[in-house]
Amino acid sequence: MIKIPTRILVVDDEKDFVEMLSLRLEETGEKVSVAYDGQECLEILAQKSSKIDVVILDIRMPGMDGIDVLREIKKRFPLIEVIMLTGHGTTESAVEGMKLGAFDYLLKPADFEDLSKKLEGARKRKDEQEERIRVAEAKLLVRRTGGA
């Protein structure tokens, strides 16, 4: 079976972490873009949101934190799935993120196997949402053109 790569945007202010995670993800066949803060993340999504499936987003970053970035992503790009990362042992922010529409969260340091499973689930949910939209649009088109 051919694996279709998930297009991932990794957002974290820790450059070493971003580089290491990106390499691991690319080794498994994923397509990875990176951003080092929330503003850069939103700029990248504005330019190529149709080319991103899942954002892996750190909660604690200087300037715009992950929760604020998540709110903007869900407002401007609602089909993009977000996995929150927290390295501070608190899950309150991650739970808040899930209430705001994040797919899931992981504690840093994240187990790569867990991350891979969450990425697979997030990609599947995005694909299912897009398919439901396509079906609804097709039905609407049939109605407008007078079909059955």
N, C-alpha and C positions, 0 to 999 in steps of 0.2 A: 504494500500500500504506500502511495506517495504521500508524504507529509507536507501540508501546505504551511509555510512558515507564518507564525504570528508576528505581526508588526508591533513592536513594543517601544515605548518611550520610557526610559529610566530617568527619574528626576530625584536627585539627591545632591546636597552640597558637599558631600565627602567624595572628592574626585577619585581617590584610590578605590573606594567601594564601587563607584559607578563603572570604572574601567574593568575591575575584576568581574563584576556581575555581567557586564556587557560581553566580555570575552566568553564566559561560561555559556551565556544564552546563544551567542553566535555559533559556538561549537556544537550546539544541539540543533542548529539549522534555523534559528529565529532571526528575524531582521530587527536590528536594534538601532534606535536613535537615542541621544542623550541630551539632558539639560541639567544645569547645575543650580538652578533656582526656579521659583514659581513663575516669575515673569518670563524667563526664557522658555519654560514649558508652554505657556499660553501663546507665545509668539510662534513657536514651532507648530503647535496645533492649528493656529490661524492660517499658517502657510500650507500645511499638509495634513489636515485632520482626516481626510479620506484615506490617508496612507498609514494611519495608526489604529490598531485594534484595542490595545491595552496600555494603560499608563501604570507603571510601578512608581508610586509616589511616597517620598519620605514625609512624615508628618512635621517633624521639627526642622525648619530651615530658617536662616536669617531672612529678614524682610517679610515676604508673603509666606505664611506657613502653609502646610499641606492641606489643612481644613479649608482655608480660603481658596486655595488653588482648586480643590475638589469642587467647591461651590461653583466656581467659574466654569470648570470643565462640564459639569452636569447642566449648567444653564446654557452654555454655548455649543456643546458637543455631546448631547445626551446619550448617544449610542456608544460612545467610547467607554469601555469598562476601566475601572480604577482599582488597583490593589494597593492598600495603604501599608507603609512600613513604619514601625516605631522601634527605636533603639533604646527607649528609656523605661522599659518595663511596665509602663502604664497602658492599660487598655481603654481607658475612658475616652481618649481622643479617637482611637481606632473605632470604638463602638459608635461614637458620634459621627464619624465618617461613614460608617455603614448606614446609619439613619439618613444621611444625606445622599445616599445612592452608591457608595463604594461597593464593589463586588465582595471584597473580603479584606482581611488584614493579616500581617505577619509581624512577629517580633524579630528584631535584629539581634544577633546574627541569624538570618533566615536559613533554614534547611533547604538546600537546592531542590530536593525531591518534593518537599511541600510546595515550594514556589512553582515548580513545574506543573503540579496538579492544579493549583489555583489558576495558573495561566491558561491551562487547558479548559477549565470550567468557565473562566471569563470569556475566552474566545468563543466557546460554544454558546454562551448566553448572548453574546453580540450577534453571532450568526443567526440564531433563532429569532432575535428581535428584527433583524434586517429582513428575514424571510417573511415574518408576519406582516411587515410593512409592504413588501412586494405583493403579497397575496391581496392585501386590502386595496392597494393601488390598482391591481388588475381587476378586482371586482368593481371598483368605482369606474374604471374605464369602460367595462362591459355595460354597466348601467347607463353611462353617458352616451354610448354609441347604440343603445337600444337592443343589446344582446340579451340572452336569456339570463 
